Amino acid sequence: MAQAMLTSSYAIKTNNRERIQQFANTVLNHGVKRNLVSEVESSVFLSPNDFLKITELSQKLKQIDAKLAQYKTSK
């Protein structure tokens, strides 16, 4: 009896995890199709606006790094 309950409980948890995973995948796929989010890297999704902000910040960081390197070489 206890074994059956344990097995049943495990099956329910596993089934719930699968359902949650399927739902999350459906939501992400819908967002990608509607261009609400895009996959930047494997399992990393961003909105187009956030992606632009990150790109701009990356460019600014590169400029800062270049200025720091120039400053260090001039010393």
Distance bins in CASP14 RR format, pairs under 12 A and 6 or more apart:
PFRMAT RR
TARGET T0000
AUTHOR 0000-0000-0000
RMODE 2
METHOD distances of the structure
MODEL  1
1 7 0 0 0 0 0 1 0 0 0 0 0
1 8 0 0 0 0 0 1 0 0 0 0 0
2 8 0 0 0 0 0 1 0 0 0 0 0
2 9 0 0 0 0 0 1 0 0 0 0 0
3 9 0 0 0 0 0 1 0 0 0 0 0
3 10 0 0 0 0 0 1 0 0 0 0 0
4 10 0 0 0 0 0 1 0 0 0 0 0
4 11 0 0 0 0 0 1 0 0 0 0 0
5 11 0 0 0 0 0 1 0 0 0 0 0
5 12 0 0 0 0 0 1 0 0 0 0 0
6 12 0 0 0 0 0 1 0 0 0 0 0
6 13 0 0 0 0 0 1 0 0 0 0 0
7 13 0 0 0 0 0 1 0 0 0 0 0
7 14 0 0 0 0 0 1 0 0 0 0 0
8 14 0 0 0 0 0 1 0 0 0 0 0
8 15 0 0 0 0 0 1 0 0 0 0 0
9 15 0 0 0 0 0 1 0 0 0 0 0
9 16 0 0 0 0 0 1 0 0 0 0 0
10 16 0 0 0 0 0 1 0 0 0 0 0
10 17 0 0 0 0 0 1 0 0 0 0 0
11 17 0 0 0 0 0 1 0 0 0 0 0
11 18 0 0 0 0 0 1 0 0 0 0 0
12 18 0 0 0 0 0 1 0 0 0 0 0
12 19 0 0 0 0 0 1 0 0 0 0 0
13 19 0 0 0 0 0 1 0 0 0 0 0
13 20 0 0 0 0 0 1 0 0 0 0 0
14 20 0 0 0 0 0 1 0 0 0 0 0
14 21 0 0 0 0 0 1 0 0 0 0 0
15 21 0 0 0 0 0 1 0 0 0 0 0
15 22 0 0 0 0 0 1 0 0 0 0 0
16 22 0 0 0 0 0 1 0 0 0 0 0
16 23 0 0 0 0 0 1 0 0 0 0 0
17 23 0 0 0 0 0 1 0 0 0 0 0
17 24 0 0 0 0 0 1 0 0 0 0 0
18 24 0 0 0 0 0 1 0 0 0 0 0
18 25 0 0 0 0 0 1 0 0 0 0 0
19 25 0 0 0 0 0 1 0 0 0 0 0
19 26 0 0 0 0 0 1 0 0 0 0 0
20 26 0 0 0 0 0 1 0 0 0 0 0
20 27 0 0 0 0 0 1 0 0 0 0 0
21 27 0 0 0 0 0 1 0 0 0 0 0
21 28 0 0 0 0 0 1 0 0 0 0 0
22 28 0 0 0 0 0 1 0 0 0 0 0
22 29 0 0 0 0 0 1 0 0 0 0 0
23 29 0 0 0 0 0 1 0 0 0 0 0
23 30 0 0 0 0 0 1 0 0 0 0 0
24 30 0 0 0 0 0 1 0 0 0 0 0
24 31 0 0 0 0 0 1 0 0 0 0 0
24 43 0 0 0 0 0 1 0 0 0 0 0
24 45 0 0 0 0 0 1 0 0 0 0 0
25 31 0 0 0 0 0 1 0 0 0 0 0
25 32 0 0 0 0 0 1 0 0 0 0 0
25 43 0 0 0 0 0 1 0 0 0 0 0
25 45 0 0 0 0 0 1 0 0 0 0 0
26 32 0 0 0 0 0 1 0 0 0 0 0
26 33 0 0 0 0 0 1 0 0 0 0 0
27 33 0 0 0 0 0 1 0 0 0 0 0
27 34 0 0 0 0 0 1 0 0 0 0 0
27 36 0 0 0 0 1 0 0 0 0 0 0
27 37 0 0 0 0 1 0 0 0 0 0 0
27 45 0 0 0 0 0 1 0 0 0 0 0
28 34 0 0 0 0 0 1 0 0 0 0 0
28 36 0 0 0 0 1 0 0 0 0 0 0
28 37 1 0 0 1 0 0 0 0 0 0 0
28 38 0 0 0 0 0 1 0 0 0 0 0
28 39 0 0 0 0 1 0 0 0 0 0 0
28 43 0 0 0 0 1 0 0 0 0 0 0
28 44 0 0 0 0 0 1 0 0 0 0 0
28 45 1 0 0 1 0 0 0 0 0 0 0
28 46 0 0 0 0 0 1 0 0 0 0 0
29 36 0 0 0 0 0 1 0 0 0 0 0
29 37 0 0 0 0 1 0 0 0 0 0 0
29 39 0 0 0 0 0 1 0 0 0 0 0
29 45 0 0 0 0 0 1 0 0 0 0 0
30 36 1 0 0 1 0 0 0 0 0 0 0
30 37 0 0 0 0 1 0 0 0 0 0 0
30 45 0 0 0 0 0 1 0 0 0 0 0
31 37 1 0 1 0 0 0 0 0 0 0 0
31 38 0 0 0 0 1 0 0 0 0 0 0
31 39 0 0 0 0 0 1 0 0 0 0 0
31 45 0 0 0 0 1 0 0 0 0 0 0
31 46 0 0 0 0 0 1 0 0 0 0 0
31 47 0 0 0 0 1 0 0 0 0 0 0
31 48 0 0 0 0 0 1 0 0 0 0 0
32 38 1 0 0 1 0 0 0 0 0 0 0
32 39 1 0 0 1 0 0 0 0 0 0 0
32 40 0 0 0 0 0 1 0 0 0 0 0
32 45 1 0 0 1 0 0 0 0 0 0 0
32 46 0 0 0 0 0 1 0 0 0 0 0
32 47 0 0 0 0 0 1 0 0 0 0 0
32 48 0 0 0 0 0 1 0 0 0 0 0
33 39 0 0 0 0 0 1 0 0 0 0 0
34 47 0 0 0 0 0 1 0 0 0 0 0
34 48 0 0 0 0 0 1 0 0 0 0 0
35 45 0 0 0 0 0 1 0 0 0 0 0
35 46 0 0 0 0 0 1 0 0 0 0 0
35 47 0 0 0 0 1 0 0 0 0 0 0
35 48 1 0 0 1 0 0 0 0 0 0 0
35 49 0 0 0 0 0 1 0 0 0 0 0
35 51 0 0 0 0 0 1 0 0 0 0 0
36 45 0 0 0 0 1 0 0 0 0 0 0
36 46 0 0 0 0 0 1 0 0 0 0 0
36 47 1 0 0 1 0 0 0 0 0 0 0
36 48 0 0 0 0 1 0 0 0 0 0 0
36 49 0 0 0 0 0 1 0 0 0 0 0
36 50 0 0 0 0 0 1 0 0 0 0 0
36 51 0 0 0 0 0 1 0 0 0 0 0
37 43 0 0 0 0 0 1 0 0 0 0 0
37 44 0 0 0 0 1 0 0 0 0 0 0
37 45 1 0 1 0 0 0 0 0 0 0 0
37 46 1 0 0 1 0 0 0 0 0 0 0
37 47 1 0 1 0 0 0 0 0 0 0 0
37 48 0 0 0 0 1 0 0 0 0 0 0
37 49 0 0 0 0 0 1 0 0 0 0 0
37 50 0 0 0 0 1 0 0 0 0 0 0
37 51 0 0 0 0 1 0 0 0 0 0 0
38 44 0 0 0 0 1 0 0 0 0 0 0
38 45 1 0 0 1 0 0 0 0 0 0 0
38 46 1 0 0 1 0 0 0 0 0 0 0
38 47 1 0 0 1 0 0 0 0 0 0 0
38 48 1 0 0 1 0 0 0 0 0 0 0
38 49 0 0 0 0 0 1 0 0 0 0 0
38 50 0 0 0 0 1 0 0 0 0 0 0
38 51 1 0 0 1 0 0 0 0 0 0 0
38 52 0 0 0 0 0 1 0 0 0 0 0
38 54 0 0 0 0 0 1 0 0 0 0 0
39 45 1 0 1 0 0 0 0 0 0 0 0
39 46 0 0 0 0 1 0 0 0 0 0 0
39 47 0 0 0 0 0 1 0 0 0 0 0
39 51 0 0 0 0 0 1 0 0 0 0 0
40 46 1 0 1 0 0 0 0 0 0 0 0
40 47 0 0 0 0 0 1 0 0 0 0 0
40 48 0 0 0 0 0 1 0 0 0 0 0
40 50 0 0 0 0 1 0 0 0 0 0 0
40 51 1 0 0 1 0 0 0 0 0 0 0
40 52 0 0 0 0 0 1 0 0 0 0 0
40 54 0 0 0 0 1 0 0 0 0 0 0
40 55 0 0 0 0 0 1 0 0 0 0 0
40 58 0 0 0 0 0 1 0 0 0 0 0
41 51 0 0 0 0 0 1 0 0 0 0 0
41 54 0 0 0 0 0 1 0 0 0 0 0
44 50 0 0 0 0 0 1 0 0 0 0 0
44 51 0 0 0 0 0 1 0 0 0 0 0
44 54 0 0 0 0 0 1 0 0 0 0 0
45 51 0 0 0 0 1 0 0 0 0 0 0
46 52 0 0 0 0 1 0 0 0 0 0 0
46 53 0 0 0 0 1 0 0 0 0 0 0
46 54 1 0 0 1 0 0 0 0 0 0 0
46 55 0 0 0 0 0 1 0 0 0 0 0
47 53 0 0 0 0 1 0 0 0 0 0 0
47 54 0 0 0 0 0 1 0 0 0 0 0
48 54 0 0 0 0 0 1 0 0 0 0 0
48 55 0 0 0 0 0 1 0 0 0 0 0
49 55 0 0 0 0 0 1 0 0 0 0 0
49 56 0 0 0 0 0 1 0 0 0 0 0
50 56 0 0 0 0 0 1 0 0 0 0 0
50 57 0 0 0 0 0 1 0 0 0 0 0
51 57 0 0 0 0 0 1 0 0 0 0 0
51 58 0 0 0 0 0 1 0 0 0 0 0
52 58 0 0 0 0 0 1 0 0 0 0 0
52 59 0 0 0 0 0 1 0 0 0 0 0
53 59 0 0 0 0 0 1 0 0 0 0 0
53 60 0 0 0 0 0 1 0 0 0 0 0
54 60 0 0 0 0 0 1 0 0 0 0 0
54 61 0 0 0 0 0 1 0 0 0 0 0
55 61 0 0 0 0 0 1 0 0 0 0 0
55 62 0 0 0 0 0 1 0 0 0 0 0
56 62 0 0 0 0 0 1 0 0 0 0 0
56 63 0 0 0 0 0 1 0 0 0 0 0
57 63 0 0 0 0 0 1 0 0 0 0 0
57 64 0 0 0 0 0 1 0 0 0 0 0
58 64 0 0 0 0 0 1 0 0 0 0 0
58 65 0 0 0 0 0 1 0 0 0 0 0
59 65 0 0 0 0 0 1 0 0 0 0 0
59 66 0 0 0 0 0 1 0 0 0 0 0
60 66 0 0 0 0 0 1 0 0 0 0 0
60 67 0 0 0 0 0 1 0 0 0 0 0
61 67 0 0 0 0 0 1 0 0 0 0 0
61 68 0 0 0 0 0 1 0 0 0 0 0
62 68 0 0 0 0 0 1 0 0 0 0 0
62 69 0 0 0 0 0 1 0 0 0 0 0
63 69 0 0 0 0 0 1 0 0 0 0 0
63 70 0 0 0 0 0 1 0 0 0 0 0
64 70 0 0 0 0 0 1 0 0 0 0 0
64 71 0 0 0 0 0 1 0 0 0 0 0
65 71 0 0 0 0 0 1 0 0 0 0 0
65 72 0 0 0 0 0 1 0 0 0 0 0
66 72 0 0 0 0 0 1 0 0 0 0 0
66 73 0 0 0 0 0 1 0 0 0 0 0
67 73 0 0 0 0 0 1 0 0 0 0 0
67 74 0 0 0 0 0 1 0 0 0 0 0
68 74 0 0 0 0 0 1 0 0 0 0 0
68 75 0 0 0 0 0 1 0 0 0 0 0
69 75 0 0 0 0 0 1 0 0 0 0 0
END
